[in-house]
Amino acid sequence: MKARSYVAIDLGAESGRVMLACFENEQITLQEAHRFPNKVIEQGDSLHWNFAYLLDQIKLGIRQAVSMGDNIRSMGIDTWGVDFGLLDANGTLLENPRHYRDVRNAAMMEKACEILSRETIYNHTGTQFLPFNTLYQLLAYQRHQLDVLARAQTLLFMPNLLMHHLTGSISAEYTIASTSQMLNMHTGTWSETLLNTFNLPAGIMPTIAMPGTSAGKLKNDIAQECGCPQLAMVAVGCHDTASAVAGVPVEIQKRNWAYLSSGTWSLMGVELEKPLINTQSFKYDFTNEGGVEGTIRLLKNIMGLWPVQQCRQQWLSEGCELDYATLTDMAAQAQPYRAYVDVDQSVFMAKGQMPEKINHYLHTTGQGKIEDQGQLIRIILESLAVKYGQTLARIEKLTDQSIDIVHVVGGGCQNHLLNQFTADATGKRIIAGPVEATVLGNVLVQAVTDGLFKNIAEGRACIARSFPTQTFAPTRTEQWDRFRRTFSVVY
């Protein structure tokens, strides 16, 4: 069979890339066509995404991918969740999409819960309470920019907004819509209760599209600009975590596995056939998000490597150039179990001054300030691992199943020290890789839509054949248990 190629456009909070995947001889190969930083526009206290820049970079990437590949069948886009753009009656973007870390979002969650109880919101949506969820961003518009919201005719999540500008399609892909805390996860439709209660304009919410459905073809002028035919666009698992989970190289018939998508954010969970929304999942604040092939991703959002990234940025601004590999080596030499930081504290959400914020936390919790850079990074990594252990134990309790294997995918799977800490803290075998799970899940949905594979299970087997993984076995479990009791329970 002639080789088939697919283009994956994958946007993260820090960078974006356009990748070319080739399926041939029951193997997958990946080539990077274009990589670019994701630029944030700061306007006073406001944070926005530079949409025109992102669109230009994507078109450059498509042009480059087309020059590299043969028999390109389609393309797909995945991005981070919750963020969106608002279009007016003429289809014009009213302003650059707001960044989920925009300061005005912070107070809206608590205000919403004064109007409608947390239990009621959760029972409808099954969504973890995070201050930047789409629901609260819309309430921020309602409070601060009611004129903009009044002019809006269509809300499009970031991947759908990009697809609209490339193909003209209008929809809300299911997996990205499920991050909004506005989708009724029992019905898979927008929650009329929430929209009505908060007086939000239901008419701006587009039709839900399931992963694998068509999102049109490149507009003629866009195709000419990219130097390619009017390629088909597939609505893949447009939330990057949905694509990452689709790209996990797991034996699908075995259900005793969990995933950890590790990067700026850590997302830990399991695949289920239907939502799990009950008193216990509400207590633990777990989220139910849409997955590919009708699955549900029961997971917990954890801060991830953002504190490490921000520490490095702070030290760079002070003239200390340390790459991630060097920082990890320094952490490996530092004292173990020195202190604990609850990485999910809201103070760590905003950018800037991360070492100072961590030391303030350590001081206020009676653990003492730390100046050594390697020690600070080790504390973050160990604290993350403890959080993973707590989360996995709760997953086992919620699902009434024992997890044997945790698949760690994404950029964070390259951090071998964190992988070992995770094995130690969870007491589970860790299988790390592939790094490019998100891209692989993106193109896998395209390949299934194209008829190359019958289902995701066949594609996952192909991924397992094509990309090596690394296994980490748990050690020093008793020490980790003592660490958890000493620190995480107290703080």
C-alpha positions in Angstrom: 0.0 0.0 0.0 1.2 3.5 -0.9 2.5 5.4 2.1 0.0 7.9 3.6 0.9 11.2 5.2 -1.0 13.5 7.6 -0.3 16.9 9.0 -0.7 17.6 12.7 -0.8 21.2 14.0 -0.2 21.1 17.7 -0.3 24.2 19.8 0.8 24.4 23.4 1.0 27.3 25.8 4.7 27.8 25.2 5.2 26.8 21.6 3.5 25.4 18.5 4.6 23.1 15.8 3.5 21.6 12.6 4.4 18.0 12.1 4.3 15.6 9.2 3.5 11.9 10.0 4.0 9.1 7.4 2.4 5.7 7.8 4.3 3.0 5.8 5.1 -0.7 6.3 3.1 -0.7 9.6 5.3 2.0 11.0 4.9 5.7 11.8 7.6 8.3 11.2 7.4 11.9 12.3 9.1 15.0 10.8 9.0 18.4 12.2 8.0 20.9 9.5 7.9 24.1 11.6 8.2 25.1 15.3 7.6 28.5 16.7 7.1 30.2 20.1 3.6 31.0 21.3 3.7 34.7 21.9 1.6 36.3 24.6 0.4 39.9 24.3 0.6 41.8 27.6 -1.7 44.9 27.8 -1.4 46.2 31.3 -2.7 43.4 33.5 -4.4 41.7 30.6 -3.0 38.7 28.7 -4.0 37.7 25.2 -2.9 35.2 22.6 -1.5 36.7 19.3 -4.0 35.1 17.0 -2.8 36.6 13.7 0.7 35.5 14.5 -0.4 31.9 15.3 -2.3 31.7 12.1 0.6 33.0 10.0 3.0 30.5 11.7 0.5 27.6 11.0 0.3 28.6 7.3 4.1 28.6 7.2 4.1 25.2 8.7 1.6 23.8 6.3 3.6 25.1 3.3 6.7 23.5 4.7 5.0 20.2 5.5 3.6 20.0 2.0 7.1 20.5 0.5 8.3 17.6 2.7 5.6 14.9 2.2 3.8 12.9 -0.5 0.2 11.7 -0.5 -0.9 14.0 2.3 -4.5 12.9 3.1 -5.6 15.5 5.7 -4.6 17.7 8.6 -5.8 18.3 12.1 -5.4 20.8 14.9 -5.1 20.4 18.7 -4.5 23.0 21.4 -4.8 23.6 25.1 -8.3 23.8 26.5 -10.8 26.4 27.7 -9.7 29.5 25.7 -11.8 30.9 22.9 -12.4 33.7 20.5 -15.6 35.7 19.9 -16.8 36.5 16.4 -19.2 39.2 15.4 -22.0 39.0 12.9 -19.5 39.4 10.0 -17.3 36.6 11.3 -14.7 39.1 12.5 -12.7 38.3 15.6 -13.7 40.9 18.2 -10.4 40.9 20.0 -7.4 38.6 20.5 -8.4 35.6 22.6 -7.9 36.0 26.3 -5.1 33.9 27.9 -6.4 31.5 30.6 -3.9 33.1 33.1 -5.5 36.5 32.6 -5.9 38.1 36.0 -9.5 39.0 35.7 -10.6 35.3 35.6 -9.3 34.7 39.2 -12.3 35.9 41.1 -15.1 34.7 38.9 -15.3 31.0 40.0 -16.2 31.9 43.6 -18.7 34.5 42.4 -20.3 31.9 40.2 -20.6 29.5 43.1 -22.4 32.1 45.1 -25.1 32.1 42.5 -25.2 28.3 41.8 -23.8 25.8 44.2 -20.6 23.9 43.4 -22.5 20.6 43.7 -25.1 21.7 41.1 -22.5 22.9 38.7 -20.5 19.7 39.1 -23.5 17.4 38.8 -24.3 18.9 35.4 -20.7 19.1 34.0 -18.6 16.7 36.0 -15.8 19.2 35.6 -12.9 20.1 37.9 -13.2 23.6 39.4 -10.4 25.7 37.9 -10.6 29.5 37.8 -9.8 29.7 34.1 -12.6 27.4 32.9 -14.5 28.9 29.9 -17.6 29.4 32.1 -15.7 31.8 34.4 -13.9 33.6 31.5 -17.4 34.3 30.0 -18.5 35.7 33.3 -15.4 37.9 33.3 -16.6 39.2 29.9 -20.0 39.8 31.3 -18.6 41.8 34.2 -15.8 43.7 32.5 -16.6 43.8 28.7 -20.3 43.4 28.4 -20.3 45.4 25.2 -17.9 42.8 23.6 -20.1 39.9 24.7 -23.2 41.7 23.5 -21.7 42.0 20.0 -20.6 38.3 19.9 -22.5 36.0 17.5 -20.2 32.9 17.8 -17.9 31.5 20.3 -15.1 29.3 18.9 -12.6 27.4 21.0 -9.0 27.9 20.0 -8.6 24.9 17.6 -12.1 25.6 16.1 -11.2 29.3 15.7 -8.1 28.3 13.8 -10.0 25.8 11.7 -12.7 28.4 10.9 -10.0 30.8 9.5 -8.5 28.0 7.5 -11.6 26.3 6.2 -14.6 28.3 7.1 -16.1 25.6 9.3 -18.0 26.4 12.5 -18.3 23.9 15.3 -17.2 23.0 18.8 -15.3 19.8 18.8 -16.4 17.5 21.7 -13.2 17.1 23.6 -12.3 20.8 23.6 -15.9 21.7 24.5 -15.8 19.4 27.5 -13.0 21.5 29.1 -15.4 24.5 29.3 -17.5 23.5 32.4 -20.5 24.4 30.3 -21.1 21.0 28.7 -23.6 18.6 30.2 -21.5 15.4 30.3 -24.6 13.2 30.7 -26.1 14.4 27.4 -23.1 15.7 25.5 -24.9 19.0 24.9 -24.6 22.5 26.3 -26.0 22.9 29.7 -29.2 25.0 29.5 -29.3 25.2 33.3 -25.9 26.9 33.5 -26.4 29.2 30.5 -29.8 30.3 31.7 -28.7 30.7 35.4 -25.7 32.9 34.5 -27.6 34.7 31.7 -25.1 33.8 29.1 -26.0 34.0 25.4 -26.8 30.4 24.4 -27.0 31.4 20.7 -23.2 31.9 20.5 -22.5 28.3 21.4 -21.9 26.2 18.2 -22.9 22.7 17.4 -20.9 19.9 19.0 -18.7 17.9 16.5 -17.3 14.5 17.5 -13.7 13.6 16.9 -13.1 12.2 13.4 -15.7 14.4 11.7 -15.0 16.6 8.7 -14.1 20.2 9.3 -14.1 21.2 5.7 -11.2 21.9 3.3 -8.6 24.6 3.1 -10.1 27.8 1.6 -8.9 28.3 -2.0 -6.9 31.4 -1.1 -5.3 29.7 2.0 -4.4 26.7 -0.2 -2.8 29.0 -2.8 -0.9 30.8 0.0 0.4 27.5 1.4 1.2 26.1 -2.1 -1.0 23.1 -1.8 -4.3 21.7 -2.9 -7.4 22.3 -0.8 -6.5 19.7 1.8 -9.2 18.1 4.1 -9.4 19.2 7.7 -10.4 16.6 10.3 -11.7 17.5 13.7 -9.4 15.3 15.7 -9.3 15.1 19.5 -8.8 18.9 19.4 -8.0 19.2 23.1 -4.3 18.3 23.3 -4.8 16.0 26.2 -7.4 14.1 24.3 -4.9 13.6 21.5 -2.2 12.7 23.9 -4.3 10.0 25.5 -5.2 8.6 22.0 -1.5 8.4 21.4 -0.7 6.2 24.4 0.9 3.0 23.3 -1.2 0.7 25.5 -2.6 -2.8 25.1 -6.2 -1.6 24.9 -7.7 -4.9 26.2 -6.0 -4.3 29.5 -7.9 -1.8 31.7 -5.5 -1.6 34.6 -3.5 1.4 33.2 -3.5 5.1 33.8 -2.0 7.9 31.8 0.0 10.9 32.9 0.3 13.6 30.2 3.3 15.5 31.5 4.3 19.0 30.4 3.5 22.5 31.6 0.4 20.9 33.1 0.2 17.4 34.3 -3.0 15.5 33.6 -3.5 12.2 35.3 -6.4 9.8 34.7 -8.0 6.8 33.1 -10.2 6.1 30.2 -13.8 5.2 31.0 -16.8 4.3 28.9 -19.1 6.8 30.6 -18.8 9.8 33.0 -18.2 9.1 36.6 -20.0 11.9 38.5 -20.8 11.2 42.1 -20.2 12.5 45.6 -16.7 11.1 45.8 -15.5 12.4 42.5 -16.9 15.9 43.5 -15.1 15.7 46.8 -11.8 14.9 45.0 -12.5 17.5 42.3 -12.0 15.1 39.4 -13.0 16.1 35.9 -14.8 14.2 33.2 -13.7 15.2 29.7 -14.5 13.9 26.3 -12.2 11.4 24.6 -11.9 9.9 21.2 -14.3 7.1 20.1 -16.8 8.2 22.7 -14.6 7.6 25.7 -14.5 9.7 28.9 -11.2 10.9 30.3 -11.6 10.8 34.1 -8.6 12.9 35.2 -7.1 15.5 37.5 -5.4 18.6 36.4 -2.2 19.1 38.3 0.2 22.1 38.0 2.9 20.2 36.2 6.3 21.5 35.2 5.1 25.2 35.2 7.0 26.0 38.4 10.2 24.5 37.1 9.8 26.5 33.8 9.1 29.7 35.7 12.1 29.2 38.0 14.3 28.8 35.0 12.9 31.9 33.4 13.5 33.9 36.6 17.1 32.7 36.8 17.6 33.5 33.1 16.4 37.1 33.7 19.0 37.3 36.4 21.8 36.2 34.1 22.0 32.6 35.2 21.7 30.4 32.1 20.7 26.8 33.1 19.0 24.4 30.7 16.5 21.9 31.9 19.0 19.0 31.7 21.5 20.9 33.9 18.7 21.8 36.4 17.6 18.2 36.6 21.2 17.0 37.2 21.5 19.5 40.0 18.3 18.3 41.5 19.5 14.7 41.4 22.5 15.7 43.6 20.4 17.7 46.0 19.1 16.4 49.4 16.1 14.2 49.1 12.8 14.8 51.0 14.0 18.3 52.2 10.6 20.0 51.9 7.2 19.8 50.3 5.2 22.4 48.2 1.6 22.0 47.3 2.1 22.9 43.6 -1.6 23.4 43.1 -1.8 26.5 45.3 -3.3 29.4 43.3 -0.3 31.6 44.1 1.8 29.5 41.7 -0.6 30.0 38.8 0.6 33.4 37.7 3.9 33.9 35.9 7.0 35.6 37.4 9.0 35.4 40.6 8.5 31.7 41.1 11.5 31.0 43.4 10.3 33.9 45.7 6.8 32.5 45.7 8.0 29.0 46.6 10.3 30.3 49.4 7.4 32.3 50.8 5.3 29.1 50.9 8.2 27.3 52.6 8.6 30.0 55.1 4.9 30.3 56.0 4.7 26.5 56.4 7.7 26.4 58.7 10.0 24.6 56.3 12.6 27.3 55.9 13.8 29.2 52.8 16.1 27.5 50.3 18.5 29.4 48.0 20.2 26.4 46.3 18.7 26.1 42.8 19.1 22.4 42.5 17.4 21.9 45.8 14.5 24.1 44.8 14.0 22.1 41.6 14.2 18.8 43.5 11.5 20.0 46.0 9.2 20.8 43.0 9.8 17.4 41.4 9.3 15.4 44.6 6.2 17.4 45.4 4.8 16.7 42.0 5.5 13.0 42.4 3.7 13.0 45.8 0.7 14.7 44.1 0.7 12.0 41.5 0.7 9.3 44.2 -2.3 10.9 45.9 -4.1 11.3 42.6 -3.6 7.8 41.5 -4.7 6.4 44.9 -8.0 8.4 44.5 -8.4 7.1 40.9 -8.2 3.5 42.2 -10.7 4.3 44.9 -13.1 6.0 42.5 -13.0 3.3 39.8 -12.6 0.4 42.2 -9.7 -1.0 40.2 -6.0 -1.5 40.9 -3.7 0.3 38.5 -0.6 -1.6 37.5 1.0 0.6 34.9 1.2 4.4 34.4 2.0 5.6 30.9 3.8 8.9 31.0 3.7 10.8 27.7 4.5 14.3 26.5 7.6 16.4 27.0 7.8 15.7 30.7 8.4 12.0 30.0 12.0 13.0 29.1 12.7 13.9 32.7 14.1 10.6 34.0 14.4 11.9 37.5 10.7 12.8 37.7 9.8 9.5 36.2 11.7 7.7 38.9 10.2 9.8 41.6 6.7 9.1 40.1 7.4 5.3 40.2 8.6 5.7 43.8 5.7 7.8 45.0 3.0 5.7 43.3 4.5 2.3 43.8 3.7 1.6 40.1 5.6 0.6 37.1 6.1 3.7 34.9 6.3 3.4 31.1 7.7 6.7 29.7 7.1 7.7 26.1 6.5 8.6 23.4 7.3 12.3 23.8 5.1 13.1 20.7 2.0 11.3 22.0 -0.1 14.4 21.3 0.9 14.6 17.6 0.5 10.8 17.3 -3.0 10.9 18.7 -3.8 13.8 16.4 -2.7 11.9 13.3 -4.2 8.6 14.6 -7.7 10.0 14.5 -7.0 11.3 11.0 -5.7 7.8 9.9 -8.8 6.1 11.4 -11.1 8.6 9.6 -9.1 7.9 6.4 -9.7 4.1 6.8 -6.1 3.2 7.4 -6.9 1.7 10.8 -10.2 0.2 11.9 -10.0 1.9 15.3 -7.8 3.6 17.8 -6.6 0.2 19.3 -5.0 -0.7 15.9 -3.4 2.7 15.7 -2.0 2.4 19.3 -0.4 -0.9 18.4 1.3 0.8 15.5 2.6 3.5 17.8 3.9 0.9 20.1 5.8 -0.7 17.2 7.2 2.6 16.0 8.5 4.3 19.1 10.6 3.1 22.0 9.6 3.5 25.6 11.5 3.4 28.9 10.4 1.6 32.1 10.9 2.8 35.6 10.3 0.4 38.5 9.5 1.7 42.0 12.3 1.8 44.7 12.6 3.3 48.2 8.8 3.1 48.6 9.0 3.2 52.4 11.0 6.5 52.3 8.3 8.0 50.0 5.6 6.8 52.3 7.3 8.6 55.2 7.8 11.7 53.1 4.1 11.8 52.3 3.1 11.4 55.9 5.6 14.1 57.1 4.8 16.7 54.5 1.8 16.3 52.2 -0.7 15.4 54.9 0.4 18.4 57.0 0.5 21.0 54.3 
